[in-house]
Amino acid sequence: MKLIVSGATGFVAREVIRQSLSRSEITSVVAIARKPVSAPEKLPEGADPSKLKSVVVEDYDRYSEEAKKEFAGASACIWTVAITPSKSKMYDFEEVKRVCQTSTLVGLRAMHESGLSKPFRFLYMSGAAAERDPTKTPKFQPKYSHMRGETETKLLALAAELGDIEVTVAKPGLITAPGEILKSIAATMVQLTMGIPSISVVDLATVMLDQVVNGFDKEPLTPEDLIARIPRNK
């Protein structure tokens, strides 16, 4: 299968690419970013870096005809583009919304216009705090959380409108990385105070790849759902 990975220079996307290059089910990886993407270091044994195709875009809400041609025939996309909650206060809210919401919807439309494999699986990486119900008031950055939840709702509606597109939303808690002690401490605090479990970037990438390869089995995928789907033979 041909897999599209958006936001390909990001923390999670880099791990998705690293693992995808060693999965036999994935024959091609189209990495979308605003600068060239090369194969990650320390690839697993048997990985094939020749499967990686870097596609440079001006921004995630602007796609040239050349970029769209690279999407043609794709079977799935893992979309990781976002401004995180911790960084969102550094930007005007409309810019945060453009990156998190507008870009996602424009990106899916651009892929659809390219001529995709059917059905096409689109996995949107959101966050545990994203709230789809506008009548609820999230405790954590309510304006941001509602916007991310609205994005999930609009994405599901767009997929239904376009047809032959399956969508699921992955909603991880804090994402940790091997050797990063401060993130591990923060993750423990979040779990103790808010009851939201964390997940390592390695496990998150594995679960998301399993979902796009084998098919979505739930929507959305909560932090607990993601953890429950971590392969136990690892």
C-alpha positions as CSV (number, residue, x, y, z in Angstrom):
1,M,0.0,0.0,0.0
2,K,1.0,3.6,-0.6
3,L,0.9,5.7,2.6
4,I,0.9,9.5,2.9
5,V,2.4,11.0,6.1
6,S,1.7,14.7,6.7
7,G,3.8,16.9,8.9
8,A,6.6,14.5,8.1
9,T,9.4,16.4,10.0
10,G,7.4,16.3,13.2
11,F,8.1,14.2,16.4
12,V,5.4,11.6,15.8
13,A,5.6,11.5,12.0
14,R,9.3,10.8,12.0
15,E,8.6,7.6,14.1
16,V,5.7,6.7,11.8
17,I,8.1,6.9,8.8
18,R,10.8,5.0,10.6
19,Q,8.5,2.1,11.2
20,S,6.7,2.2,7.9
21,L,9.9,1.7,5.9
22,S,10.3,-1.7,7.5
23,R,6.7,-2.9,7.1
24,S,6.3,-5.2,4.1
25,E,2.6,-4.2,3.7
26,I,3.7,-0.6,2.9
27,T,5.3,-0.3,-0.5
28,S,5.6,3.5,-0.7
29,V,5.7,6.3,1.8
30,V,4.9,9.8,0.6
31,A,6.2,12.3,3.2
32,I,4.6,15.7,3.1
33,A,6.5,18.6,4.7
34,R,7.6,22.2,4.1
35,K,11.2,21.1,3.6
36,P,12.8,18.0,2.2
37,V,12.5,14.8,4.2
38,S,15.2,12.2,4.4
39,A,15.0,8.7,5.9
40,P,15.3,8.7,9.7
41,E,18.5,7.5,11.3
42,K,18.7,4.1,13.1
43,L,16.3,2.3,10.8
44,P,15.1,-1.2,11.9
45,E,16.8,-4.2,10.3
46,G,15.2,-4.9,6.9
47,A,14.0,-1.3,6.4
48,D,13.9,0.0,2.8
49,P,14.6,3.7,2.6
50,S,14.0,3.7,-1.1
51,K,10.3,3.5,-0.3
52,L,10.4,7.1,0.9
53,K,9.3,9.9,-1.4
54,S,9.7,13.5,-0.1
55,V,7.0,16.0,-1.3
56,V,7.7,19.6,-0.4
57,V,4.7,21.9,-0.1
58,E,4.5,25.7,0.4
59,D,2.1,25.0,3.3
60,Y,-0.3,22.4,4.4
61,D,-3.3,24.3,2.9
62,R,-1.6,24.8,-0.5
63,Y,-0.9,21.9,-2.9
64,S,0.6,22.2,-6.4
65,E,-0.5,19.9,-9.2
66,E,2.9,18.2,-8.9
67,A,2.2,17.4,-5.2
68,K,-1.2,16.1,-6.0
69,K,0.2,13.7,-8.6
70,E,2.3,12.1,-5.8
71,F,-0.9,11.3,-3.8
72,A,-2.5,9.4,-6.7
73,G,-3.3,5.8,-5.8
74,A,-2.6,6.2,-2.1
75,S,-4.5,3.8,0.2
76,A,-4.1,5.7,3.5
77,C,-2.9,8.9,5.2
78,I,-1.7,9.5,8.8
79,W,-2.2,13.3,9.4
80,T,-0.1,14.8,12.2
81,V,-0.1,18.5,11.3
82,A,-1.1,20.7,14.3
83,I,0.1,23.4,16.6
84,T,0.2,21.7,20.0
85,P,-1.7,23.1,23.0
86,S,1.6,24.2,24.7
87,K,2.6,26.2,21.6
88,S,-0.8,27.5,20.7
89,K,-0.5,30.5,23.0
90,M,2.5,31.8,21.0
91,Y,0.2,32.4,17.9
92,D,-2.9,34.3,17.0
93,F,-5.9,31.9,17.4
94,E,-6.9,32.2,13.8
95,E,-3.5,31.0,12.7
96,V,-3.7,28.1,15.1
97,K,-7.1,27.3,13.6
98,R,-5.7,27.5,10.0
99,V,-3.0,25.1,10.8
100,C,-5.1,22.6,12.8
101,Q,-8.4,22.8,11.0
102,T,-8.3,24.4,7.6
103,S,-5.1,22.6,6.6
104,T,-6.6,19.2,7.5
105,L,-9.7,19.8,5.4
106,V,-7.9,21.2,2.5
107,G,-5.4,18.4,2.6
108,L,-8.0,15.7,2.5
109,R,-9.7,17.4,-0.4
110,A,-6.4,17.7,-2.3
111,M,-5.8,14.0,-1.8
112,H,-9.3,13.1,-2.9
113,E,-8.8,15.2,-6.1
114,S,-5.7,13.2,-6.9
115,G,-7.5,9.9,-7.4
116,L,-7.1,7.6,-4.4
117,S,-7.4,3.9,-3.8
118,K,-10.9,2.9,-2.5
119,P,-11.6,2.9,0.3
120,F,-9.1,5.4,1.4
121,R,-8.2,5.4,5.2
122,F,-7.5,8.8,6.8
123,L,-6.2,8.7,10.4
124,Y,-6.3,12.1,12.0
125,M,-4.1,12.6,15.1
126,S,-5.9,14.8,17.5
127,G,-5.6,14.9,21.3
128,A,-7.3,13.5,24.4
129,A,-8.6,17.0,25.4
130,A,-10.3,17.7,22.0
131,E,-14.0,18.2,22.7
132,R,-16.7,17.6,20.0
133,D,-19.6,18.6,22.1
134,P,-19.9,22.5,22.0
135,T,-22.2,22.4,25.1
136,K,-19.4,21.1,27.3
137,T,-16.7,23.2,28.8
138,P,-13.3,21.5,28.8
139,K,-11.1,22.2,31.8
140,F,-8.0,22.5,29.6
141,Q,-7.7,25.4,27.1
142,P,-11.5,25.3,26.2
143,K,-11.2,27.5,23.1
144,Y,-8.4,25.3,21.7
145,S,-10.1,22.1,22.7
146,H,-13.4,23.0,21.1
147,M,-11.6,24.0,17.9
148,R,-9.8,20.6,17.7
149,G,-13.1,18.8,18.4
150,E,-14.8,20.8,15.7
151,T,-12.1,19.8,13.4
152,E,-12.8,16.1,14.1
153,T,-16.5,16.7,13.4
154,K,-15.9,18.6,10.2
155,L,-13.4,16.0,9.0
156,L,-15.9,13.2,9.5
157,A,-18.6,15.2,7.6
158,L,-16.2,15.9,4.7
159,A,-15.2,12.3,4.4
160,A,-18.9,11.3,4.2
161,E,-19.5,14.0,1.6
162,L,-16.6,12.9,-0.6
163,G,-17.4,9.2,-0.3
164,D,-15.1,6.1,-0.2
165,I,-13.1,7.6,2.6
166,E,-12.8,6.0,6.1
167,V,-11.8,8.2,9.0
168,T,-10.8,7.6,12.5
169,V,-9.4,10.0,15.0
170,A,-6.5,9.0,17.3
171,K,-6.7,11.0,20.6
172,P,-3.5,10.3,22.6
173,G,-2.7,11.7,25.9
174,L,0.9,13.0,26.5
175,I,3.3,11.4,24.1
176,T,6.6,10.3,25.6
177,A,9.9,9.4,24.1
178,P,12.7,7.0,25.1
179,G,15.2,8.7,27.4
180,E,13.3,11.9,27.9
181,I,12.9,12.0,31.6
182,L,11.0,15.3,31.8
183,K,8.3,14.1,29.5
184,S,8.0,10.9,31.5
185,I,7.6,13.0,34.7
186,A,5.0,15.2,33.1
187,A,3.1,12.2,31.8
188,T,2.9,10.7,35.3
189,M,1.6,14.1,36.6
190,V,-1.1,14.2,33.9
191,Q,-2.2,10.7,34.6
192,L,-2.4,11.4,38.4
193,T,-4.2,14.7,38.2
194,M,-6.3,14.3,35.1
195,G,-6.6,10.5,34.7
196,I,-5.3,10.6,31.1
197,P,-2.7,7.8,30.4
198,S,0.4,8.6,28.3
199,I,1.8,6.6,25.4
200,S,5.2,6.3,24.0
201,V,5.8,7.7,20.5
202,V,7.0,4.2,19.4
203,D,3.8,2.5,20.5
204,L,1.6,5.3,19.1
205,A,3.2,5.0,15.7
206,T,2.8,1.2,15.8
207,V,-0.9,1.4,16.7
208,M,-1.6,4.0,14.0
209,L,0.2,2.0,11.4
210,D,-1.7,-1.1,12.4
211,Q,-5.0,0.8,12.0
212,V,-4.3,2.1,8.5
213,V,-2.9,-1.2,7.3
214,N,-5.5,-3.6,8.8
215,G,-8.5,-1.3,8.9
216,F,-10.1,1.0,11.5
217,D,-11.9,-0.9,14.3
218,K,-13.1,2.1,16.3
219,E,-13.8,5.8,16.1
220,P,-12.5,7.7,17.9
221,L,-9.5,6.0,19.5
222,T,-9.2,7.3,23.0
223,P,-6.0,7.2,25.1
224,E,-7.2,3.9,26.6
225,D,-8.1,2.5,23.2
226,L,-4.6,3.2,21.8
227,I,-2.9,1.6,24.8
228,A,-5.2,-1.5,24.5
229,R,-4.0,-1.9,20.9
230,I,-0.3,-1.9,21.6
231,P,1.0,-5.3,20.4
232,R,1.8,-7.5,23.4
233,N,4.6,-9.3,21.7
234,K,6.8,-6.2,21.5
